[in-house]
Amino acid sequence: MSSRLDSSWRVLASHQTFEADRCVDIFKRPDGTFGFEEFRRDAEDVGAWTPVSYFSGWEYATREATIDSACEAVPWLGPLVGR
């Protein structure tokens, strides 16, 4: 888990590209809000996932709203999750 994500946040889903070079984590915070973050993985990072945006600070009331927003913010995600 990236240091950008608080260890108390529970990752509910992690969607990654077929090439395994990008992913979006959907998570739930202890206060009941949801969020997401986009990551990349490059050879020079020695396989570590590196956050590429600051989406993790955005808060949503539902998992569905989070996925909708993530699909709008991350162009490759919508087709991957069927939206």
mmCIF file of the N, C-alpha and C atoms, coordinates in Angstrom:
data_MODEL
# 
_entry.id   MODEL 
# 
loop_
_atom_site.group_PDB 
_atom_site.id 
_atom_site.type_symbol 
_atom_site.label_atom_id 
_atom_site.label_alt_id 
_atom_site.label_comp_id 
_atom_site.label_asym_id 
_atom_site.label_entity_id 
_atom_site.label_seq_id 
_atom_site.pdbx_PDB_ins_code 
_atom_site.Cartn_x 
_atom_site.Cartn_y 
_atom_site.Cartn_z 
_atom_site.occupancy 
_atom_site.B_iso_or_equiv 
_atom_site.pdbx_formal_charge 
_atom_site.auth_seq_id 
_atom_site.auth_comp_id 
_atom_site.auth_asym_id 
_atom_site.auth_atom_id 
_atom_site.pdbx_PDB_model_num 
ATOM 1   N N  . MET A 1 1  ? 0.847   -1.174 0.000   1.00 0.00 ? 1  MET A N  1 
ATOM 2   C CA . MET A 1 1  ? 0.000   0.000  0.000   1.00 0.00 ? 1  MET A CA 1 
ATOM 3   C C  . MET A 1 1  ? 0.891   1.235  0.000   1.00 0.00 ? 1  MET A C  1 
ATOM 4   N N  . SER A 1 2  ? 0.517   2.191  -0.773  1.00 0.00 ? 2  SER A N  1 
ATOM 5   C CA . SER A 1 2  ? 1.264   3.438  -0.871  1.00 0.00 ? 2  SER A CA 1 
ATOM 6   C C  . SER A 1 2  ? 1.165   4.227  0.430   1.00 0.00 ? 2  SER A C  1 
ATOM 7   N N  . SER A 1 3  ? 2.187   5.025  0.690   1.00 0.00 ? 3  SER A N  1 
ATOM 8   C CA . SER A 1 3  ? 2.154   5.881  1.889   1.00 0.00 ? 3  SER A CA 1 
ATOM 9   C C  . SER A 1 3  ? 1.086   6.969  1.761   1.00 0.00 ? 3  SER A C  1 
ATOM 10  N N  . ARG A 1 4  ? 0.580   7.198  0.561   1.00 0.00 ? 4  ARG A N  1 
ATOM 11  C CA . ARG A 1 4  ? -0.486  8.181  0.375   1.00 0.00 ? 4  ARG A CA 1 
ATOM 12  C C  . ARG A 1 4  ? -1.795  7.684  0.973   1.00 0.00 ? 4  ARG A C  1 
ATOM 13  N N  . LEU A 1 5  ? -1.954  6.364  1.095   1.00 0.00 ? 5  LEU A N  1 
ATOM 14  C CA . LEU A 1 5  ? -3.169  5.799  1.670   1.00 0.00 ? 5  LEU A CA 1 
ATOM 15  C C  . LEU A 1 5  ? -2.935  5.512  3.150   1.00 0.00 ? 5  LEU A C  1 
ATOM 16  N N  . ASP A 1 6  ? -3.812  6.008  3.980   1.00 0.00 ? 6  ASP A N  1 
ATOM 17  C CA . ASP A 1 6  ? -3.736  5.788  5.418   1.00 0.00 ? 6  ASP A CA 1 
ATOM 18  C C  . ASP A 1 6  ? -3.926  4.299  5.708   1.00 0.00 ? 6  ASP A C  1 
ATOM 19  N N  . SER A 1 7  ? -3.172  3.771  6.639   1.00 0.00 ? 7  SER A N  1 
ATOM 20  C CA . SER A 1 7  ? -3.257  2.338  6.936   1.00 0.00 ? 7  SER A CA 1 
ATOM 21  C C  . SER A 1 7  ? -4.612  1.932  7.532   1.00 0.00 ? 7  SER A C  1 
ATOM 22  N N  . SER A 1 8  ? -5.397  2.908  8.002   1.00 0.00 ? 8  SER A N  1 
ATOM 23  C CA . SER A 1 8  ? -6.723  2.574  8.541   1.00 0.00 ? 8  SER A CA 1 
ATOM 24  C C  . SER A 1 8  ? -7.783  2.478  7.443   1.00 0.00 ? 8  SER A C  1 
ATOM 25  N N  . TRP A 1 9  ? -7.433  2.873  6.216   1.00 0.00 ? 9  TRP A N  1 
ATOM 26  C CA . TRP A 1 9  ? -8.372  2.781  5.097   1.00 0.00 ? 9  TRP A CA 1 
ATOM 27  C C  . TRP A 1 9  ? -8.342  1.369  4.545   1.00 0.00 ? 9  TRP A C  1 
ATOM 28  N N  . ARG A 1 10 ? -9.524  0.801  4.314   1.00 0.00 ? 10 ARG A N  1 
ATOM 29  C CA . ARG A 1 10 ? -9.620  -0.574 3.823   1.00 0.00 ? 10 ARG A CA 1 
ATOM 30  C C  . ARG A 1 10 ? -9.829  -0.562 2.311   1.00 0.00 ? 10 ARG A C  1 
ATOM 31  N N  . VAL A 1 11 ? -8.881  -1.140 1.578   1.00 0.00 ? 11 VAL A N  1 
ATOM 32  C CA . VAL A 1 11 ? -8.999  -1.223 0.116   1.00 0.00 ? 11 VAL A CA 1 
ATOM 33  C C  . VAL A 1 11 ? -10.055 -2.273 -0.214  1.00 0.00 ? 11 VAL A C  1 
ATOM 34  N N  . LEU A 1 12 ? -11.087 -1.837 -0.958  1.00 0.00 ? 12 LEU A N  1 
ATOM 35  C CA . LEU A 1 12 ? -12.194 -2.718 -1.334  1.00 0.00 ? 12 LEU A CA 1 
ATOM 36  C C  . LEU A 1 12 ? -11.972 -3.369 -2.687  1.00 0.00 ? 12 LEU A C  1 
ATOM 37  N N  . ALA A 1 13 ? -11.283 -2.672 -3.570  1.00 0.00 ? 13 ALA A N  1 
ATOM 38  C CA . ALA A 1 13 ? -11.010 -3.194 -4.907  1.00 0.00 ? 13 ALA A CA 1 
ATOM 39  C C  . ALA A 1 13 ? -9.778  -2.512 -5.463  1.00 0.00 ? 13 ALA A C  1 
ATOM 40  N N  . SER A 1 14 ? -9.045  -3.250 -6.261  1.00 0.00 ? 14 SER A N  1 
ATOM 41  C CA . SER A 1 14 ? -7.884  -2.709 -6.952  1.00 0.00 ? 14 SER A CA 1 
ATOM 42  C C  . SER A 1 14 ? -8.004  -3.127 -8.409  1.00 0.00 ? 14 SER A C  1 
ATOM 43  N N  . HIS A 1 15 ? -8.189  -2.161 -9.281  1.00 0.00 ? 15 HIS A N  1 
ATOM 44  C CA . HIS A 1 15 ? -8.366  -2.428 -10.710 1.00 0.00 ? 15 HIS A CA 1 
ATOM 45  C C  . HIS A 1 15 ? -7.084  -2.042 -11.431 1.00 0.00 ? 15 HIS A C  1 
ATOM 46  N N  . GLN A 1 16 ? -6.492  -2.987 -12.165 1.00 0.00 ? 16 GLN A N  1 
ATOM 47  C CA . GLN A 1 16 ? -5.262  -2.656 -12.875 1.00 0.00 ? 16 GLN A CA 1 
ATOM 48  C C  . GLN A 1 16 ? -5.370  -2.984 -14.352 1.00 0.00 ? 16 GLN A C  1 
ATOM 49  N N  . THR A 1 17 ? -4.547  -2.289 -15.124 1.00 0.00 ? 17 THR A N  1 
ATOM 50  C CA . THR A 1 17 ? -4.520  -2.510 -16.562 1.00 0.00 ? 17 THR A CA 1 
ATOM 51  C C  . THR A 1 17 ? -3.982  -3.899 -16.859 1.00 0.00 ? 17 THR A C  1 
ATOM 52  N N  . PHE A 1 18 ? -4.255  -4.368 -18.076 1.00 0.00 ? 18 PHE A N  1 
ATOM 53  C CA . PHE A 1 18 ? -3.760  -5.680 -18.512 1.00 0.00 ? 18 PHE A CA 1 
ATOM 54  C C  . PHE A 1 18 ? -2.232  -5.726 -18.434 1.00 0.00 ? 18 PHE A C  1 
ATOM 55  N N  . GLU A 1 19 ? -1.593  -4.603 -18.716 1.00 0.00 ? 19 GLU A N  1 
ATOM 56  C CA . GLU A 1 19 ? -0.129  -4.525 -18.682 1.00 0.00 ? 19 GLU A CA 1 
ATOM 57  C C  . GLU A 1 19 ? 0.418   -4.454 -17.259 1.00 0.00 ? 19 GLU A C  1 
ATOM 58  N N  . ALA A 1 20 ? -0.456  -4.290 -16.280 1.00 0.00 ? 20 ALA A N  1 
ATOM 59  C CA . ALA A 1 20 ? -0.093  -4.193 -14.855 1.00 0.00 ? 20 ALA A CA 1 
ATOM 60  C C  . ALA A 1 20 ? 0.835   -3.010 -14.573 1.00 0.00 ? 20 ALA A C  1 
ATOM 61  N N  . ASP A 1 21 ? 0.627   -1.914 -15.331 1.00 0.00 ? 21 ASP A N  1 
ATOM 62  C CA . ASP A 1 21 ? 1.457   -0.728 -15.101 1.00 0.00 ? 21 ASP A CA 1 
ATOM 63  C C  . ASP A 1 21 ? 0.682   0.434  -14.489 1.00 0.00 ? 21 ASP A C  1 
ATOM 64  N N  . ARG A 1 22 ? -0.637  0.280  -14.388 1.00 0.00 ? 22 ARG A N  1 
ATOM 65  C CA . ARG A 1 22 ? -1.499  1.291  -13.763 1.00 0.00 ? 22 ARG A CA 1 
ATOM 66  C C  . ARG A 1 22 ? -2.552  0.581  -12.930 1.00 0.00 ? 22 ARG A C  1 
ATOM 67  N N  . CYS A 1 23 ? -2.963  1.199  -11.839 1.00 0.00 ? 23 CYS A N  1 
ATOM 68  C CA . CYS A 1 23 ? -4.066  0.648  -11.059 1.00 0.00 ? 23 CYS A CA 1 
ATOM 69  C C  . CYS A 1 23 ? -4.800  1.770  -10.340 1.00 0.00 ? 23 CYS A C  1 
ATOM 70  N N  . VAL A 1 24 ? -6.040  1.477  -9.985  1.00 0.00 ? 24 VAL A N  1 
ATOM 71  C CA . VAL A 1 24 ? -6.848  2.375  -9.163  1.00 0.00 ? 24 VAL A CA 1 
ATOM 72  C C  . VAL A 1 24 ? -7.357  1.564  -7.989  1.00 0.00 ? 24 VAL A C  1 
ATOM 73  N N  . ASP A 1 25 ? -7.097  2.042  -6.795  1.00 0.00 ? 25 ASP A N  1 
ATOM 74  C CA . ASP A 1 25 ? -7.621  1.415  -5.581  1.00 0.00 ? 25 ASP A CA 1 
ATOM 75  C C  . ASP A 1 25 ? -8.857  2.177  -5.128  1.00 0.00 ? 25 ASP A C  1 
ATOM 76  N N  . ILE A 1 26 ? -9.908  1.433  -4.806  1.00 0.00 ? 26 ILE A N  1 
ATOM 77  C CA . ILE A 1 26 ? -11.127 1.978  -4.214  1.00 0.00 ? 26 ILE A CA 1 
ATOM 78  C C  . ILE A 1 26 ? -11.078 1.597  -2.734  1.00 0.00 ? 26 ILE A C  1 
ATOM 79  N N  . PHE A 1 27 ? -11.237 2.559  -1.851  1.00 0.00 ? 27 PHE A N  1 
ATOM 80  C CA . PHE A 1 27 ? -11.105 2.258  -0.422  1.00 0.00 ? 27 PHE A CA 1 
ATOM 81  C C  . PHE A 1 27 ? -12.218 2.899  0.394   1.00 0.00 ? 27 PHE A C  1 
ATOM 82  N N  . LYS A 1 28 ? -12.352 2.388  1.623   1.00 0.00 ? 28 LYS A N  1 
ATOM 83  C CA . LYS A 1 28 ? -13.316 2.915  2.583   1.00 0.00 ? 28 LYS A CA 1 
ATOM 84  C C  . LYS A 1 28 ? -12.565 3.362  3.831   1.00 0.00 ? 28 LYS A C  1 
ATOM 85  N N  . ARG A 1 29 ? -12.919 4.538  4.304   1.00 0.00 ? 29 ARG A N  1 
ATOM 86  C CA . ARG A 1 29 ? -12.295 5.076  5.510   1.00 0.00 ? 29 ARG A CA 1 
ATOM 87  C C  . ARG A 1 29 ? -13.096 4.657  6.747   1.00 0.00 ? 29 ARG A C  1 
ATOM 88  N N  . PRO A 1 30 ? -12.487 4.714  7.938   1.00 0.00 ? 30 PRO A N  1 
ATOM 89  C CA . PRO A 1 30 ? -13.196 4.363  9.167   1.00 0.00 ? 30 PRO A CA 1 
ATOM 90  C C  . PRO A 1 30 ? -14.443 5.221  9.421   1.00 0.00 ? 30 PRO A C  1 
ATOM 91  N N  . ASP A 1 31 ? -14.476 6.454  8.890   1.00 0.00 ? 31 ASP A N  1 
ATOM 92  C CA . ASP A 1 31 ? -15.645 7.309  9.112   1.00 0.00 ? 31 ASP A CA 1 
ATOM 93  C C  . ASP A 1 31 ? -16.804 6.988  8.159   1.00 0.00 ? 31 ASP A C  1 
ATOM 94  N N  . GLY A 1 32 ? -16.617 5.967  7.303   1.00 0.00 ? 32 GLY A N  1 
ATOM 95  C CA . GLY A 1 32 ? -17.680 5.540  6.402   1.00 0.00 ? 32 GLY A CA 1 
ATOM 96  C C  . GLY A 1 32 ? -17.625 6.157  5.015   1.00 0.00 ? 32 GLY A C  1 
ATOM 97  N N  . THR A 1 33 ? -16.724 7.118  4.797   1.00 0.00 ? 33 THR A N  1 
ATOM 98  C CA . THR A 1 33 ? -16.593 7.702  3.467   1.00 0.00 ? 33 THR A CA 1 
ATOM 99  C C  . THR A 1 33 ? -15.704 6.812  2.596   1.00 0.00 ? 33 THR A C  1 
ATOM 100 N N  . PHE A 1 34 ? -15.822 7.025  1.293   1.00 0.00 ? 34 PHE A N  1 
ATOM 101 C CA . PHE A 1 34 ? -15.063 6.243  0.326   1.00 0.00 ? 34 PHE A CA 1 
ATOM 102 C C  . PHE A 1 34 ? -14.130 7.162  -0.446  1.00 0.00 ? 34 PHE A C  1 
ATOM 103 N N  . GLY A 1 35 ? -13.141 6.565  -1.099  1.00 0.00 ? 35 GLY A N  1 
ATOM 104 C CA . GLY A 1 35 ? -12.220 7.327  -1.928  1.00 0.00 ? 35 GLY A CA 1 
ATOM 105 C C  . GLY A 1 35 ? -11.506 6.410  -2.897  1.00 0.00 ? 35 GLY A C  1 
ATOM 106 N N  . PHE A 1 36 ? -10.637 7.009  -3.705  1.00 0.00 ? 36 PHE A N  1 
ATOM 107 C CA . PHE A 1 36 ? -9.847  6.225  -4.653  1.00 0.00 ? 36 PHE A CA 1 
ATOM 108 C C  . PHE A 1 36 ? -8.517  6.922  -4.903  1.00 0.00 ? 36 PHE A C  1 
ATOM 109 N N  . GLU A 1 37 ? -7.573  6.169  -5.431  1.00 0.00 ? 37 GLU A N  1 
ATOM 110 C CA . GLU A 1 37 ? -6.285  6.712  -5.834  1.00 0.00 ? 37 GLU A CA 1 
ATOM 111 C C  . GLU A 1 37 ? -5.785  5.943  -7.044  1.00 0.00 ? 37 GLU A C  1 
ATOM 112 N N  . GLU A 1 38 ? -5.103  6.653  -7.939  1.00 0.00 ? 38 GLU A N  1 
ATOM 113 C CA . GLU A 1 38 ? -4.492  6.042  -9.122  1.00 0.00 ? 38 GLU A CA 1 
ATOM 114 C C  . GLU A 1 38 ? -2.995  5.876  -8.877  1.00 0.00 ? 38 GLU A C  1 
ATOM 115 N N  . PHE A 1 39 ? -2.448  4.759  -9.342  1.00 0.00 ? 39 PHE A N  1 
ATOM 116 C CA . PHE A 1 39 ? -1.028  4.456  -9.183  1.00 0.00 ? 39 PHE A CA 1 
ATOM 117 C C  . PHE A 1 39 ? -0.430  4.021  -10.513 1.00 0.00 ? 39 PHE A C  1 
ATOM 118 N N  . ARG A 1 40 ? 0.878   4.144  -10.605 1.00 0.00 ? 40 ARG A N  1 
ATOM 119 C CA . ARG A 1 40 ? 1.618   3.613  -11.746 1.00 0.00 ? 40 ARG A CA 1 
ATOM 120 C C  . ARG A 1 40 ? 2.747   2.741  -11.209 1.00 0.00 ? 40 ARG A C  1 
ATOM 121 N N  . ARG A 1 41 ? 3.217   1.842  -12.070 1.00 0.00 ? 41 ARG A N  1 
ATOM 122 C CA . ARG A 1 41 ? 4.356   0.992  -11.710 1.00 0.00 ? 41 ARG A CA 1 
ATOM 123 C C  . ARG A 1 41 ? 5.289   0.973  -12.910 1.00 0.00 ? 41 ARG A C  1 
ATOM 124 N N  . ASP A 1 42 ? 6.493   1.483  -12.732 1.00 0.00 ? 42 ASP A N  1 
ATOM 125 C CA . ASP A 1 42 ? 7.493   1.547  -13.791 1.00 0.00 ? 42 ASP A CA 1 
ATOM 126 C C  . ASP A 1 42 ? 8.719   0.738  -13.394 1.00 0.00 ? 42 ASP A C  1 
ATOM 127 N N  . ALA A 1 43 ? 9.462   0.312  -14.385 1.00 0.00 ? 43 ALA A N  1 
ATOM 128 C CA . ALA A 1 43 ? 10.670  -0.499 -14.129 1.00 0.00 ? 43 ALA A CA 1 
ATOM 129 C C  . ALA A 1 43 ? 11.639  0.224  -13.190 1.00 0.00 ? 43 ALA A C  1 
ATOM 130 N N  . GLU A 1 44 ? 11.788  1.527  -13.367 1.00 0.00 ? 44 GLU A N  1 
ATOM 131 C CA . GLU A 1 44 ? 12.738  2.263  -12.520 1.00 0.00 ? 44 GLU A CA 1 
ATOM 132 C C  . GLU A 1 44 ? 12.281  2.359  -11.065 1.00 0.00 ? 44 GLU A C  1 
ATOM 133 N N  . ASP A 1 45 ? 11.010  2.045  -10.800 1.00 0.00 ? 45 ASP A N  1 
ATOM 134 C CA . ASP A 1 45 ? 10.497  2.054  -9.425  1.00 0.00 ? 45 ASP A CA 1 
ATOM 135 C C  . ASP A 1 45 ? 10.675  0.708  -8.744  1.00 0.00 ? 45 ASP A C  1 
ATOM 136 N N  . VAL A 1 46 ? 11.328  -0.223 -9.384  1.00 0.00 ? 46 VAL A N  1 
ATOM 137 C CA . VAL A 1 46 ? 11.583  -1.561 -8.871  1.00 0.00 ? 46 VAL A CA 1 
ATOM 138 C C  . VAL A 1 46 ? 10.277  -2.253 -8.468  1.00 0.00 ? 46 VAL A C  1 
ATOM 139 N N  . GLY A 1 47 ? 9.239   -2.054 -9.272  1.00 0.00 ? 47 GLY A N  1 
ATOM 140 C CA . GLY A 1 47 ? 7.970   -2.736 -9.041  1.00 0.00 ? 47 GLY A CA 1 
ATOM 141 C C  . GLY A 1 47 ? 7.056   -2.099 -8.017  1.00 0.00 ? 47 GLY A C  1 
ATOM 142 N N  . ALA A 1 48 ? 7.462   -1.001 -7.410  1.00 0.00 ? 48 ALA A N  1 
ATOM 143 C CA . ALA A 1 48 ? 6.619   -0.346 -6.399  1.00 0.00 ? 48 ALA A CA 1 
ATOM 144 C C  . ALA A 1 48 ? 5.513   0.458  -7.070  1.00 0.00 ? 48 ALA A C  1 
ATOM 145 N N  . TRP A 1 49 ? 4.347   0.476  -6.455  1.00 0.00 ? 49 TRP A N  1 
ATOM 146 C CA . TRP A 1 49 ? 3.242   1.301  -6.951  1.00 0.00 ? 49 TRP A CA 1 
ATOM 147 C C  . TRP A 1 49 ? 3.441   2.719  -6.456  1.00 0.00 ? 49 TRP A C  1 
ATOM 148 N N  . THR A 1 50 ? 3.401   3.678  -7.384  1.00 0.00 ? 50 THR A N  1 
ATOM 149 C CA . THR A 1 50 ? 3.612   5.086  -7.072  1.00 0.00 ? 50 THR A CA 1 
ATOM 150 C C  . THR A 1 50 ? 2.343   5.870  -7.390  1.00 0.00 ? 50 THR A C  1 
ATOM 151 N N  . PRO A 1 51 ? 1.823   6.646  -6.434  1.00 0.00 ? 51 PRO A N  1 
ATOM 152 C CA . PRO A 1 51 ? 0.632   7.460  -6.731  1.00 0.00 ? 51 PRO A CA 1 
ATOM 153 C C  . PRO A 1 51 ? 0.943   8.475  -7.816  1.00 0.00 ? 51 PRO A C  1 
ATOM 154 N N  . VAL A 1 52 ? -0.031  8.699  -8.702  1.00 0.00 ? 52 VAL A N  1 
ATOM 155 C CA . VAL A 1 52 ? 0.181   9.647  -9.794  1.00 0.00 ? 52 VAL A CA 1 
ATOM 156 C C  . VAL A 1 52 ? -0.719  10.876 -9.677  1.00 0.00 ? 52 VAL A C  1 
ATOM 157 N N  . SER A 1 53 ? -1.655  10.858 -8.772  1.00 0.00 ? 53 SER A N  1 
ATOM 158 C CA . SER A 1 53 ? -2.578  11.967 -8.590  1.00 0.00 ? 53 SER A CA 1 
ATOM 159 C C  . SER A 1 53 ? -2.846  12.153 -7.100  1.00 0.00 ? 53 SER A C  1 
ATOM 160 N N  . TYR A 1 54 ? -3.675  13.120 -6.788  1.00 0.00 ? 54 TYR A N  1 
ATOM 161 C CA . TYR A 1 54 ? -4.055  13.363 -5.393  1.00 0.00 ? 54 TYR A CA 1 
ATOM 162 C C  . TYR A 1 54 ? -5.544  13.141 -5.203  1.00 0.00 ? 54 TYR A C  1 
ATOM 163 N N  . PHE A 1 55 ? -6.065  12.062 -5.796  1.00 0.00 ? 55 PHE A N  1 
ATOM 164 C CA . PHE A 1 55 ? -7.483  11.750 -5.676  1.00 0.00 ? 55 PHE A CA 1 
ATOM 165 C C  . PHE A 1 55 ? -7.846  11.243 -4.278  1.00 0.00 ? 55 PHE A C  1 
ATOM 166 N N  . SER A 1 56 ? -6.894  10.729 -3.538  1.00 0.00 ? 56 SER A N  1 
ATOM 167 C CA . SER A 1 56 ? -7.195  10.091 -2.251  1.00 0.00 ? 56 SER A CA 1 
ATOM 168 C C  . SER A 1 56 ? -7.811  11.045 -1.231  1.00 0.00 ? 56 SER A C  1 
ATOM 169 N N  . GLY A 1 57 ? -7.685  12.339 -1.433  1.00 0.00 ? 57 GLY A N  1 
ATOM 170 C CA . GLY A 1 57 ? -8.286  13.307 -0.527  1.00 0.00 ? 57 GLY A CA 1 
ATOM 171 C C  . GLY A 1 57 ? -9.759  13.581 -0.805  1.00 0.00 ? 57 GLY A C  1 
ATOM 172 N N  . TRP A 1 58 ? -10.236 13.143 -1.968  1.00 0.00 ? 58 TRP A N  1 
ATOM 173 C CA . TRP A 1 58 ? -11.641 13.341 -2.311  1.00 0.00 ? 58 TRP A CA 1 
ATOM 174 C C  . TRP A 1 58 ? -12.484 12.358 -1.522  1.00 0.00 ? 58 TRP A C  1 
ATOM 175 N N  . GLU A 1 59 ? -13.669 12.773 -1.074  1.00 0.00 ? 59 GLU A N  1 
ATOM 176 C CA . GLU A 1 59 ? -14.548 11.908 -0.276  1.00 0.00 ? 59 GLU A CA 1 
ATOM 177 C C  . GLU A 1 59 ? -15.890 11.710 -0.958  1.00 0.00 ? 59 GLU A C  1 
ATOM 178 N N  . TYR A 1 60 ? -16.406 10.493 -0.841  1.00 0.00 ? 60 TYR A N  1 
ATOM 179 C CA . TYR A 1 60 ? -17.694 10.125 -1.443  1.00 0.00 ? 60 TYR A CA 1 
ATOM 180 C C  . TYR A 1 60 ? -18.524 9.378  -0.416  1.00 0.00 ? 60 TYR A C  1 
ATOM 181 N N  . ALA A 1 61 ? -19.841 9.493  -0.551  1.00 0.00 ? 61 ALA A N  1 
ATOM 182 C CA . ALA A 1 61 ? -20.753 8.854  0.398   1.00 0.00 ? 61 ALA A CA 1 
ATOM 183 C C  . ALA A 1 61 ? -20.966 7.375  0.098   1.00 0.00 ? 61 ALA A C  1 
ATOM 184 N N  . THR A 1 62 ? -20.798 6.978  -1.170  1.00 0.00 ? 62 THR A N  1 
ATOM 185 C CA . THR A 1 62 ? -21.046 5.585  -1.544  1.00 0.00 ? 62 THR A CA 1 
ATOM 186 C C  . THR A 1 62 ? -19.910 5.040  -2.411  1.00 0.00 ? 62 THR A C  1 
ATOM 187 N N  . ARG A 1 63 ? -19.831 3.732  -2.444  1.00 0.00 ? 63 ARG A N  1 
ATOM 188 C CA . ARG A 1 63 ? -18.850 3.067  -3.301  1.00 0.00 ? 63 ARG A CA 1 
ATOM 189 C C  . ARG A 1 63 ? -19.154 3.357  -4.772  1.00 0.00 ? 63 ARG A C  1 
ATOM 190 N N  . GLU A 1 64 ? -20.441 3.332  -5.139  1.00 0.00 ? 64 GLU A N  1 
ATOM 191 C CA . GLU A 1 64 ? -20.832 3.584  -6.531  1.00 0.00 ? 64 GLU A CA 1 
ATOM 192 C C  . GLU A 1 64 ? -20.432 4.989  -6.978  1.00 0.00 ? 64 GLU A C  1 
ATOM 193 N N  . ALA A 1 65 ? -20.653 5.984  -6.131  1.00 0.00 ? 65 ALA A N  1 
ATOM 194 C CA . ALA A 1 65 ? -20.264 7.356  -6.468  1.00 0.00 ? 65 ALA A CA 1 
ATOM 195 C C  . ALA A 1 65 ? -18.749 7.458  -6.635  1.00 0.00 ? 65 ALA A C  1 
ATOM 196 N N  . THR A 1 66 ? -18.025 6.715  -5.830  1.00 0.00 ? 66 THR A N  1 
ATOM 197 C CA . THR A 1 66 ? -16.564 6.701  -5.921  1.00 0.00 ? 66 THR A CA 1 
ATOM 198 C C  . THR A 1 66 ? -16.122 6.125  -7.258  1.00 0.00 ? 66 THR A C  1 
ATOM 199 N N  . ILE A 1 67 ? -16.709 5.005  -7.645  1.00 0.00 ? 67 ILE A N  1 
ATOM 200 C CA . ILE A 1 67 ? -16.348 4.379  -8.914  1.00 0.00 ? 67 ILE A CA 1 
ATOM 201 C C  . ILE A 1 67 ? -16.714 5.289  -10.089 1.00 0.00 ? 67 ILE A C  1 
ATOM 202 N N  . ASP A 1 68 ? -17.876 5.917  -10.023 1.00 0.00 ? 68 ASP A N  1 
ATOM 203 C CA . ASP A 1 68 ? -18.280 6.848  -11.081 1.00 0.00 ? 68 ASP A CA 1 
ATOM 204 C C  . ASP A 1 68 ? -17.260 7.977  -11.229 1.00 0.00 ? 68 ASP A C  1 
ATOM 205 N N  . SER A 1 69 ? -16.861 8.567  -10.125 1.00 0.00 ? 69 SER A N  1 
ATOM 206 C CA . SER A 1 69 ? -15.897 9.666  -10.159 1.00 0.00 ? 69 SER A CA 1 
ATOM 207 C C  . SER A 1 69 ? -14.528 9.183  -10.641 1.00 0.00 ? 69 SER A C  1 
ATOM 208 N N  . ALA A 1 70 ? -14.119 8.019  -10.190 1.00 0.00 ? 70 ALA A N  1 
ATOM 209 C CA . ALA A 1 70 ? -12.830 7.462  -10.620 1.00 0.00 ? 70 ALA A CA 1 
ATOM 210 C C  . ALA A 1 70 ? -12.827 7.229  -12.127 1.00 0.00 ? 70 ALA A C  1 
ATOM 211 N N  . CYS A 1 71 ? -13.939 6.764  -12.667 1.00 0.00 ? 71 CYS A N  1 
ATOM 212 C CA . CYS A 1 71 ? -14.033 6.529  -14.117 1.00 0.00 ? 71 CYS A CA 1 
ATOM 213 C C  . CYS A 1 71 ? -13.963 7.836  -14.896 1.00 0.00 ? 71 CYS A C  1 
ATOM 214 N N  . GLU A 1 72 ? -14.495 8.896  -14.339 1.00 0.00 ? 72 GLU A N  1 
ATOM 215 C CA . GLU A 1 72 ? -14.411 10.205 -14.983 1.00 0.00 ? 72 GLU A CA 1 
ATOM 216 C C  . GLU A 1 72 ? -12.988 10.761 -14.915 1.00 0.00 ? 72 GLU A C  1 
ATOM 217 N N  . ALA A 1 73 ? -12.318 10.545 -13.803 1.00 0.00 ? 73 ALA A N  1 
ATOM 218 C CA . ALA A 1 73 ? -10.990 11.121 -13.579 1.00 0.00 ? 73 ALA A CA 1 
ATOM 219 C C  . ALA A 1 73 ? -9.869  10.317 -14.239 1.00 0.00 ? 73 ALA A C  1 
ATOM 220 N N  . VAL A 1 74 ? -10.070 9.025  -14.393 1.00 0.00 ? 74 VAL A N  1 
ATOM 221 C CA . VAL A 1 74 ? -9.032  8.131  -14.917 1.00 0.00 ? 74 VAL A CA 1 
ATOM 222 C C  . VAL A 1 74 ? -9.561  7.495  -16.207 1.00 0.00 ? 74 VAL A C  1 
ATOM 223 N N  . PRO A 1 75 ? -9.183  8.018  -17.360 1.00 0.00 ? 75 PRO A N  1 
ATOM 224 C CA . PRO A 1 75 ? -9.779  7.598  -18.629 1.00 0.00 ? 75 PRO A CA 1 
ATOM 225 C C  . PRO A 1 75 ? -9.748  6.102  -18.934 1.00 0.00 ? 75 PRO A C  1 
ATOM 226 N N  . TRP A 1 76 ? -8.720  5.398  -18.547 1.00 0.00 ? 76 TRP A N  1 
ATOM 227 C CA . TRP A 1 76 ? -8.611  3.968  -18.877 1.00 0.00 ? 76 TRP A CA 1 
ATOM 228 C C  . TRP A 1 76 ? -9.491  3.092  -17.989 1.00 0.00 ? 76 TRP A C  1 
ATOM 229 N N  . LEU A 1 77 ? -9.979  3.606  -16.866 1.00 0.00 ? 77 LEU A N  1 
ATOM 230 C CA . LEU A 1 77 ? -10.702 2.786  -15.895 1.00 0.00 ? 77 LEU A CA 1 
ATOM 231 C C  . LEU A 1 77 ? -12.102 2.388  -16.352 1.00 0.00 ? 77 LEU A C  1 
ATOM 232 N N  . GLY A 1 78 ? -12.851 3.314  -16.943 1.00 0.00 ? 78 GLY A N  1 
ATOM 233 C CA . GLY A 1 78 ? -14.228 3.032  -17.343 1.00 0.00 ? 78 GLY A CA 1 
ATOM 234 C C  . GLY A 1 78 ? -14.383 1.770  -18.172 1.00 0.00 ? 78 GLY A C  1 
ATOM 235 N N  . PRO A 1 79 ? -13.644 1.641  -19.281 1.00 0.00 ? 79 PRO A N  1 
ATOM 236 C CA . PRO A 1 79 ? -13.754 0.413  -20.085 1.00 0.00 ? 79 PRO A CA 1 
ATOM 237 C C  . PRO A 1 79 ? -13.353 -0.842 -19.316 1.00 0.00 ? 79 PRO A C  1 
ATOM 238 N N  . LEU A 1 80 ? -12.414 -0.699 -18.407 1.00 0.00 ? 80 LEU A N  1 
ATOM 239 C CA . LEU A 1 80 ? -11.950 -1.852 -17.626 1.00 0.00 ? 80 LEU A CA 1 
ATOM 240 C C  . LEU A 1 80 ? -13.021 -2.379 -16.691 1.00 0.00 ? 80 LEU A C  1 
ATOM 241 N N  . VAL A 1 81 ? -13.834 -1.484 -16.129 1.00 0.00 ? 81 VAL A N  1 
ATOM 242 C CA . VAL A 1 81 ? -14.876 -1.896 -15.178 1.00 0.00 ? 81 VAL A CA 1 
ATOM 243 C C  . VAL A 1 81 ? -16.266 -1.921 -15.815 1.00 0.00 ? 81 VAL A C  1 
ATOM 244 N N  . GLY A 1 82 ? -16.301 -1.752 -17.128 1.00 0.00 ? 82 GLY A N  1 
ATOM 245 C CA . GLY A 1 82 ? -17.576 -1.852 -17.847 1.00 0.00 ? 82 GLY A CA 1 
ATOM 246 C C  . GLY A 1 82 ? -18.469 -0.629 -17.731 1.00 0.00 ? 82 GLY A C  1 
ATOM 247 N N  . ARG A 1 83 ? -17.860 0.548  -17.672 1.00 0.00 ? 83 ARG A N  1 
ATOM 248 C CA . ARG A 1 83 ? -18.649 1.793  -17.593 1.00 0.00 ? 83 ARG A CA 1 
ATOM 249 C C  . ARG A 1 83 ? -18.264 2.736  -18.702 1.00 0.00 ? 83 ARG A C  1 
# 
